Amino acid sequence: MDFLNSILAFNLTDLPYVIIVLLIAFTVHEFAHAYVAYRFGDPTAKNQGRLTLNPKEHLDPVGTLLLLIFGFGWARPVPVNRYNFKNPRLAGILVSFAGPLSNLLIAIVGYIIFFLMLSSGAAGSWTEYVFTFINFLVYINILLFVFNLLPIPPLDGYRIIEDLMPVGIRAQMTQYEQYGMLIFLILVLTPLGDYTIDPIFRTLIPGIQDFLSHIFYSLFM
């Protein structure tokens, strides 16, 4: 047990909450990509069975394991055929942003539930399990929102920037995408992350949490 606690990013006692939240977060994230792509005219994800809220169609074993160990991971990317879009750049941006946005919306729903219960006086009857679950629901989904907007291939943030670039620059960026996963793993698995990714998370995640807390506190309390 001590060994498992030492290698996991989360305590073993918290693992059930984390796993359930990841099932929700990853599934909704990838479904959002597939749904927006389908609405813009690309049936590729739908034809491959990805336009679904069934978690087993979206989870990636390696990405899920890395998230449990290091706090960073991914689900199976949704296939998108840009040639099916009437406006590939606009549709590409919206499809890419749909995933992170869905995670932010899940976090917002978590805040709404919490403050509704708090304002109604029902919070006192909550069990520790429900409170812990909502806490992880909010935190992990904000983490995924920030993480997926990082401008590193193959993350959504990189895809958004790619679609915003002129054609010539976009072509040049494509040449280096093959190194994206290597760069990503180096930043996550080496001390370089302490000076690159970690400061972003230490700043943005608490900032977003405080911002949302203040908004919903003023609305419900």
N, C-alpha and C positions, 0 to 999 in steps of 0.2 A: 504494500500500500504506500509506504514512504517513497519507494522507488518511482511508482506511478505519479505520485504527487510532485516529485522532483522534476519529471520530464514533461508534464502537461502544463499548458498555459493557465488551466483552471483547476481548482481543487476537485478531488474525486467526489466530494459531497455536492458540488455544484454541477457535476457532469450531466446528470439527467436534464437539468434545466437548459444547459448549453446545447445539448443534442436536440431537444425539442425546438428551441429557438432557431437553431441552424436549419432544421428541416423546414420551418416556416420561412425563414429569411431567404435561403437559397432558392427554394421552390418559387416563391412569389417573385423574386428578382428575375429568374430566368423566364418565368411565365410572362412577366411584363415585357421583356425583350421580344418574345415570340408573338405576343398579342399585338404590340404596336407595329411590328414588322408585317404581320398579317393584315392589319387595318390599312397599311400603306400599299398593299398589293403583293406582298411576298409570301407565298404559301409554303416556303421551304420548311420552316420549323413545324408548321401544322402537319405537313406530309410525313415528317419524321417522328410524329408523336410527341412533339415538345410543347404544343399548345394545350397544356394540361397542368393541373395542380397536384399531380401525382409525384411525390418527392423522388421516387426511384428513377424517374426519367431525367432528373436534373442533377443529382448528386454525383460528384467526382470523388472517388475514394481517396486519392492522393491529396487533393485540395482540402477535403474535410479533415484528414489526418493532420495536415500541416496547420490548419487553423486551431485544432485542439492542442497541438504541441507548442506552436509559436505565436498563435493569435492572429495569423495571416493565412488565408486560404482562398479557395475558389470552387465554383460549381462547374458543371459541363457547359462550355460555351454554346449558345444557341446559334445554329447555322442560319446565315442571312445571305441572300443573293441580291446584291445591290441593283442588278440589271432589271429586276422586277419593279423597281421604284420609278415613278414618273419624275420625281425630283430626288435623285440619289443622295445629294449632300444634305438637304434638309431632313429627309427621312432617316438617313444614317445617323445624324445628330440626335434626333428624337428617339430612335430605337436604342442608341447607346445610353442616352440619359434616362430612359425609362426604368432600367434596372436599379441604379442607385436611388432614383426618386422613389421607387416602390419601398425601398428599405427605410428611407426617411419617413414615408407615410405610415409604415408599420410602427416606427418609434413614436410618431405623433399620436396614433391610436392608443399606444400604451400610456402616454401621458394623459390623454383624455380620460381613459378608464380610471387611472389613478386619482386624478383630481375630482372626477365625478364622485367616486367613492368617498374621497376625503371630505368633499363639501356636503355630502349627504349624511355624514356621520357614520357611514358603514365601515370606514377603514379600521375602526377598532375591532371589528369582528373578523377581519382578515386573518387567515393563518399565515404563518411565516412562509409557507410554501408559495402562496399566491403572490405575496410581496416580492419574494426572491425571483419568481418567474418574470414578473413585470419589469423588475430591475434589469434582468438580463435581456429581456425583449427590447428594451429601450437602448441599452448600452451596445449590444452586439449589432443592432440595425444601424445605429449611428456610426459605429466603427466601419461597417460595410459600406455605408454611404460615402464616408470620407475615403476609405481605402480604394474603392472602385473608381473614384474620380482622380486618382493619381495619374499623371501623364506618362505612364510606363506601359509599353505593350506587354501583354495583350489586354490590359485593363480598359474599362470604358472611357476613362478620362483621356487616354491616348487616342482612342477612336474619335472622340469628339473633336480634339485638336486637329487630328488628321483631316476630318471632313471640313474644318474651318480654313484649312490651308489652300492656297492656289494649287492648280493641277501639277505644276512643275515641282513644287516643294513636296507635295504629297507623294509623287513618284520617288523622290529621293528618300523620303521617310520609309517607304515600303522596303527599300533595300536593307534597312537595318532592323526590321522587325524580327528577323530570325534570332537576333541577339537579345530580344526583349526578355524572354524567360530567364536567360542566364543572368542578365542585369538584375532582374527581380529577385532571384534566389540569392545573389550576392548581397543585395541590400537587406534581405530578410535574415539570412543565415550568418552573416559576418558582423563584426563590430561597426562596419560602415553605417549600418542602420541606426546606430546611436546618434549619428550626426546628420542623417538625411530623413528617413521615414519617421523615426521616433519623435523628434521635435514637432513634426506636423501633427502627430496624433496627440501628443501631450498638450498641444495648444487648441486644436480644432475640436476634438471630441468634448472636453469639458466646456469649451465655449458654446458649442451647439446645445449641450445639455442645460447650461445655465440660461441661455436665451429662451429655449422652449419652456423651461420651468417658470421663468418670469412671466411669459405670455399666458400660460394656462393658469398660473396662480392668480394673475390679475383678472382672468375671465371667470374663474369658478369660486374664488375665495373672497 
